[in-house]
Amino acid sequence: MLSANTTDVSTVREIHHGFLRVTPTDQPIYIKSATYQGGLKDPQNLTTSDRIFDPVTMTWIPLTSIQTVQDHTLVYDAVTTVFGNFIVHGALMDRKA
């Protein structure tokens, strides 16, 4: 990671019982669904039939819960290299465009 900026947001998506908390829009996350595998730009479009990739264990994590939480939260905007992939709590993420 090259740097990290912070942003105060009022809404987050809590994924897999708090395993991961991300902004609902513009936070690419690597997923697999019944018809698609790749980057999903907006986590607000996740469903419990999707899975997220854990590159540490090389497994797909089934999502048992996804909820929108109204809460003022400080989030970190990671600025990465050209490739832009990074791992957060075991989930493969991509830098914001």
C-alpha positions as CSV (number, residue, x, y, z in Angstrom):
1,M,0.0,0.0,0.0
2,L,1.3,3.4,-0.9
3,S,-0.9,5.5,1.4
4,A,-4.3,5.6,3.0
5,N,-6.8,8.4,3.2
6,T,-9.7,8.4,5.6
7,T,-13.4,9.2,4.9
8,D,-16.3,9.5,7.3
9,V,-19.3,7.6,5.9
10,S,-22.8,7.2,7.2
11,T,-23.6,3.8,5.7
12,V,-21.6,0.6,5.4
13,R,-22.3,-3.0,4.2
14,E,-21.5,-5.5,6.9
15,I,-20.6,-8.8,5.3
16,H,-20.6,-12.3,6.8
17,H,-21.6,-11.3,10.4
18,G,-19.0,-8.5,10.6
19,F,-16.2,-10.3,8.9
20,L,-15.9,-7.4,6.5
21,R,-17.3,-3.9,6.6
22,V,-17.1,-1.9,3.3
23,T,-18.7,1.2,1.7
24,P,-21.8,0.2,-0.3
25,T,-20.5,1.9,-3.5
26,D,-17.2,2.1,-5.3
27,Q,-15.4,-0.5,-3.3
28,P,-14.4,-3.3,-5.7
29,I,-14.5,-6.8,-4.2
30,Y,-13.7,-10.1,-5.9
31,I,-16.7,-12.4,-5.9
32,K,-18.1,-15.6,-7.5
33,S,-21.8,-16.0,-8.2
34,A,-23.8,-18.6,-10.2
35,T,-23.1,-16.7,-13.4
36,Y,-20.1,-14.4,-12.8
37,Q,-16.6,-14.4,-11.3
38,G,-14.7,-11.2,-11.0
39,G,-14.7,-7.8,-9.5
40,L,-17.9,-6.3,-8.2
41,K,-17.6,-2.6,-8.0
42,D,-20.5,-1.9,-5.6
43,P,-20.9,-4.2,-2.6
44,Q,-24.5,-3.0,-2.3
45,N,-25.2,-5.5,-5.0
46,L,-23.9,-8.6,-3.0
47,T,-26.3,-11.3,-2.2
48,T,-26.1,-14.3,0.2
49,S,-25.8,-16.6,-2.9
50,D,-22.4,-14.9,-3.7
51,R,-19.0,-15.9,-2.4
52,I,-15.9,-13.8,-1.7
53,F,-12.4,-15.1,-2.4
54,D,-9.9,-15.7,0.4
55,P,-6.5,-15.7,-1.3
56,V,-4.7,-16.8,1.8
57,T,-6.5,-20.1,2.0
58,M,-7.4,-20.2,-1.7
59,T,-11.0,-20.8,-0.8
60,W,-14.4,-19.2,-1.6
61,I,-16.2,-17.9,1.5
62,P,-20.0,-18.3,1.3
63,L,-21.8,-15.2,2.6
64,T,-24.3,-16.0,5.3
65,S,-25.3,-12.5,6.0
66,I,-25.2,-9.1,4.4
67,Q,-26.8,-6.0,5.9
68,T,-26.7,-2.3,5.5
69,V,-25.7,-0.5,8.6
70,Q,-26.5,3.2,9.2
71,D,-23.5,4.2,11.3
72,H,-21.0,7.0,11.1
73,T,-17.8,5.0,10.4
74,L,-14.3,6.1,9.6
75,V,-13.1,4.1,6.5
76,Y,-9.6,3.9,5.0
77,D,-9.2,4.5,1.3
78,A,-6.2,2.4,0.3
79,V,-4.0,3.8,-2.4
80,T,-2.0,0.9,-4.0
81,T,0.3,0.2,-6.8
82,V,-0.7,-0.1,-10.5
83,F,-2.1,-3.6,-9.9
84,G,-4.2,-2.5,-7.0
85,N,-5.2,-5.8,-5.4
86,F,-5.0,-6.1,-1.6
87,I,-6.3,-8.3,1.2
88,V,-8.7,-7.1,3.9
89,H,-9.5,-9.7,6.7
90,G,-8.8,-12.4,4.2
91,A,-10.9,-11.1,1.3
92,L,-9.4,-10.1,-2.0
93,M,-10.2,-6.4,-2.8
94,D,-9.3,-4.0,-5.5
95,R,-8.3,-0.4,-5.4
96,K,-10.9,2.2,-6.1
97,A,-10.9,3.4,-9.7
